[in-house]
């Protein structure tokens, strides 16, 4: 049944893991990306802006972490596209686009994260801007079973609709091991007000587990961009 979810539903799950929201309001393309964490290493991170991109860095340099899994560019621009992912597949997508290859081609070379027993899915999105409008795609690469024996790759493609977007995330609930996302991305409400949109997401993410959130509005007529970063352990 078709349903547009108000953003308050985010409080219903204490651990979404990582989440991507892409959509459109009355004037802008809208993207949000957040990370949550349960372990010390996952929580040892913050978002920061680097040119037009968003990067992740650790607060404290620790010996016991895999930088390919916790330190990466979640957001990168490429010509008339914006890439957003939960891992270093951002760079893979950017490289493929630079060589006239597709979002799908790039992700067919990647798989879920090697973090048994969770086998965290890789979630990705791309916004393509055309003539004052927007099209976008989402993808998830996840393990086919609890042993991580094979990778299932799913792709979703959308024509943007005013006031609506889609939300894809890595985990279904807070459990051990963590159960991977199932089904299709949820249809969610996209608000017109920049601060209200970001604040609503941030306040409804679990206080203990949320780490960072990035929100970006890109005006479809002028190209003007607004970006805001929320960091739990570092000032906005």
VMD Tcl script that draws the C-alpha trace (Angstrom):
set ca {
  {0.00 0.00 0.00}
  {1.35 3.42 -1.00}
  {2.20 5.46 2.08}
  {4.20 8.63 2.67}
  {5.92 8.36 6.05}
  {6.33 11.42 8.25}
  {9.95 11.74 9.41}
  {8.94 11.06 13.00}
  {8.93 7.35 12.17}
  {12.74 7.42 12.52}
  {12.37 7.19 16.30}
  {10.75 3.75 15.93}
  {14.09 2.02 15.34}
  {17.01 2.59 17.71}
  {19.54 1.43 15.14}
  {19.06 2.06 11.42}
  {22.83 1.85 10.96}
  {23.47 4.13 8.01}
  {20.69 5.88 6.11}
  {20.21 7.78 2.86}
  {17.22 9.99 2.05}
  {16.84 11.47 -1.44}
  {13.89 13.48 -2.73}
  {12.49 16.81 -3.80}
  {10.48 19.63 -2.27}
  {8.83 22.63 -3.93}
  {12.15 24.23 -4.90}
  {15.11 21.92 -4.31}
  {16.64 18.51 -4.66}
  {17.14 17.15 -1.16}
  {19.62 14.62 0.21}
  {20.37 13.48 3.73}
  {22.90 10.96 4.96}
  {23.41 9.81 8.53}
  {25.55 7.33 10.41}
  {24.86 5.59 13.69}
  {27.18 3.42 15.75}
  {27.24 0.97 18.65}
  {30.97 0.27 18.98}
  {33.71 2.61 20.18}
  {35.30 2.71 16.72}
  {32.02 3.46 14.95}
  {31.36 6.34 17.34}
  {34.88 7.72 16.91}
  {33.89 9.73 13.80}
  {32.53 13.02 12.57}
  {31.49 14.62 9.26}
  {33.17 17.66 7.72}
  {32.96 19.58 4.44}
  {35.82 19.39 1.96}
  {35.13 21.60 -1.06}
  {31.77 20.39 -2.47}
  {32.18 16.99 -0.86}
  {31.49 15.52 2.58}
  {34.17 13.49 4.33}
  {34.42 11.42 7.51}
  {37.35 11.47 9.91}
  {38.10 9.89 13.31}
  {38.30 12.05 16.44}
  {41.17 10.00 17.77}
  {43.59 7.97 15.67}
  {43.27 4.39 16.84}
  {45.26 1.36 15.82}
  {42.35 -1.06 15.75}
  {40.08 0.02 12.91}
  {39.77 -0.58 9.19}
  {39.86 2.89 7.57}
  {38.15 1.58 4.42}
  {35.04 0.87 6.50}
  {34.89 3.91 8.77}
  {36.74 6.73 6.95}
  {35.48 7.65 3.49}
  {33.70 10.28 1.38}
  {29.95 9.72 1.78}
  {29.15 12.55 -0.65}
  {30.93 13.53 -3.88}
  {29.88 15.62 -6.84}
  {30.47 14.72 -10.49}
  {29.36 17.13 -13.21}
  {25.53 17.22 -12.97}
  {25.34 14.37 -10.48}
  {25.68 13.95 -6.73}
  {26.83 10.62 -5.28}
  {25.99 9.53 -1.73}
  {26.99 6.20 -0.17}
  {27.89 4.51 3.10}
  {31.41 3.50 2.09}
  {34.35 3.86 -0.24}
  {32.14 2.79 -3.14}
  {31.63 6.55 -3.51}
  {35.06 6.61 -5.12}
  {34.26 3.59 -7.29}
  {31.12 5.26 -8.64}
  {32.97 8.54 -9.22}
  {35.73 6.71 -11.12}
  {33.26 4.85 -13.33}
  {31.32 8.02 -14.14}
  {34.62 9.70 -15.04}
  {35.15 6.93 -17.58}
  {31.65 7.19 -19.08}
  {30.45 4.11 -17.21}
  {27.28 3.90 -15.14}
  {26.26 3.89 -11.48}
  {25.12 0.28 -11.94}
  {28.36 -0.77 -13.65}
  {30.36 0.58 -10.72}
  {28.33 -1.23 -8.08}
  {28.48 -4.54 -9.92}
  {32.19 -4.54 -9.07}
  {31.51 -4.17 -5.32}
  {29.83 -6.20 -2.59}
  {28.72 -5.92 1.04}
  {31.24 -5.11 3.77}
  {33.46 -7.96 5.08}
  {32.40 -7.43 8.70}
  {31.08 -10.88 9.63}
  {28.66 -11.78 11.12}
  {26.77 -8.60 10.13}
  {27.97 -8.33 6.52}
  {26.82 -4.72 6.48}
  {25.10 -3.81 3.19}
  {26.56 -1.12 0.98}
  {23.86 1.45 0.25}
  {24.28 4.05 -2.48}
  {22.37 6.81 -4.20}
  {22.88 9.16 -7.11}
  {21.03 12.36 -8.01}
  {21.03 13.33 -11.69}
  {20.03 16.91 -12.51}
  {18.33 17.64 -15.83}
  {16.66 20.87 -17.03}
  {15.54 22.18 -13.64}
  {14.42 18.75 -12.49}
  {15.72 15.63 -10.82}
  {15.95 11.89 -11.28}
  {17.58 9.63 -8.74}
  {18.60 6.05 -8.13}
  {19.30 3.97 -5.05}
  {21.05 0.66 -4.58}
  {21.83 -1.92 -1.93}
  {24.46 -4.66 -2.08}
  {23.78 -7.26 0.60}
  {24.69 -10.78 1.55}
  {22.46 -13.52 0.17}
  {22.69 -15.47 3.43}
  {24.08 -15.43 6.97}
  {27.41 -16.88 5.81}
  {28.21 -14.15 3.31}
  {28.53 -16.63 0.45}
  {27.16 -14.40 -2.32}
  {26.08 -10.81 -2.98}
  {22.59 -9.73 -4.04}
  {22.49 -6.38 -5.85}
  {19.26 -4.38 -5.99}
  {18.66 -1.11 -7.85}
  {15.76 1.36 -7.57}
  {15.10 4.24 -9.98}
  {12.78 7.18 -9.33}
  {11.34 10.24 -11.03}
  {11.27 12.92 -8.36}
  {7.86 13.93 -6.99}
  {7.39 17.18 -5.11}
  {7.17 16.72 -1.36}
  {8.35 13.12 -1.40}
  {11.55 11.12 -1.27}
  {12.88 7.67 -0.46}
  {14.81 6.29 2.48}
  {17.16 3.30 2.37}
  {19.14 2.05 5.37}
  {21.48 -0.76 6.32}
  {19.71 -2.55 9.19}
  {16.14 -3.50 10.06}
  {16.57 -3.30 13.85}
  {19.03 -3.30 16.73}
  {19.99 -6.96 17.17}
  {22.93 -9.37 17.11}
  {23.85 -10.08 14.42}
  {22.31 -7.05 12.74}
  {19.58 -7.97 10.22}
  {20.08 -6.36 6.80}
  {17.60 -4.03 5.11}
  {14.70 -5.81 3.42}
  {12.15 -4.76 0.80}
  {12.03 -1.41 -1.00}
  {13.08 2.06 0.18}
  {10.39 3.77 2.25}
  {8.53 6.73 0.75}
  {9.08 9.69 3.08}
  {7.94 13.28 3.41}
  {10.38 15.93 2.19}
  {9.91 19.26 3.93}
  {10.38 22.69 2.33}
  {12.16 24.28 5.27}
  {15.88 23.48 5.36}
  {16.38 23.68 9.12}
  {13.13 21.94 9.96}
  {14.01 19.02 7.70}
  {17.45 18.50 9.22}
  {16.34 19.10 12.80}
  {13.45 16.65 12.46}
  {15.73 13.87 11.27}
  {18.35 14.56 13.93}
  {15.97 14.73 16.88}
  {14.26 11.46 15.89}
  {17.46 9.42 15.59}
  {18.29 7.46 18.73}
  {20.24 9.68 21.10}
  {22.68 6.97 22.17}
  {23.49 5.64 18.72}
  {23.40 8.64 16.38}
  {26.78 10.00 15.31}
  {26.49 12.42 12.38}
  {24.02 13.74 9.82}
  {24.49 15.73 6.62}
  {21.61 17.58 4.92}
  {21.88 19.31 1.56}
  {19.34 21.30 -0.49}
  {20.17 22.13 -4.14}
  {17.85 24.68 -5.72}
  {16.63 23.21 -9.01}
  {16.31 26.61 -10.69}
  {19.40 28.46 -9.50}
  {21.76 25.67 -8.43}
  {22.29 27.38 -5.06}
  {23.30 24.86 -2.41}
  {22.77 24.76 1.35}
  {24.58 22.17 3.47}
  {24.37 21.54 7.19}
  {26.28 18.99 9.25}
  {25.18 17.70 12.65}
  {27.85 15.98 14.74}
  {27.11 14.53 18.14}
  {30.68 14.77 19.40}
  {31.83 17.80 17.46}
  {30.11 21.17 17.06}
  {28.01 21.71 13.91}
}
mol new
graphics top color blue
foreach p $ca { graphics top sphere $p radius 0.5 }
foreach p [lrange $ca 0 end-1] q [lrange $ca 1 end] { graphics top cylinder $p $q radius 0.2 }
display resetview
